[in-house]
Amino acid sequence: MTRQNIQKDRKRSKRHWQAHISAQKKSGLSRAAYCKEHNLSYYAATYWNRKLSLPEQEQTNLVPVRFSSNIEINPAQTARSGLKVILPNKIAIEVGDDFSPAALTKLLTALERN
């Protein structure tokens, strides 16, 4: 299946569930009763209700990451760091095996705001 077909299927699925969630709310039926009446998965309806009610910025979006074929690896640097991310503006983030999740969260939050 091509990427374009996958995106079309996702949009179709999103529209399908938007219509059902809207209809369920207008019907006055509980989600369980509506799903039973329309032969829908209660768990799928709950998932989509939650997903579609999130503000747009809170929804997860995947971003493709491209790697260049001329990556240079410095053994001394890889030994001290489990992960290194270099952003286009030459900012480098290194995360070692003993990193602090709280510190990393604060750093990423600060970077997102800029």
Secondary structure, DSSP 8 states (H G I E B T S, - for coil): --HHHHHHHHHHHHHHHHHHHHHHHHHT--HHHHHHHTT--HHHHHHHHHHHHS-GGGS---------S-----HHHHHH-SEEEE-TTS-EEEE-TT--HHHHHHHHHHHHH-
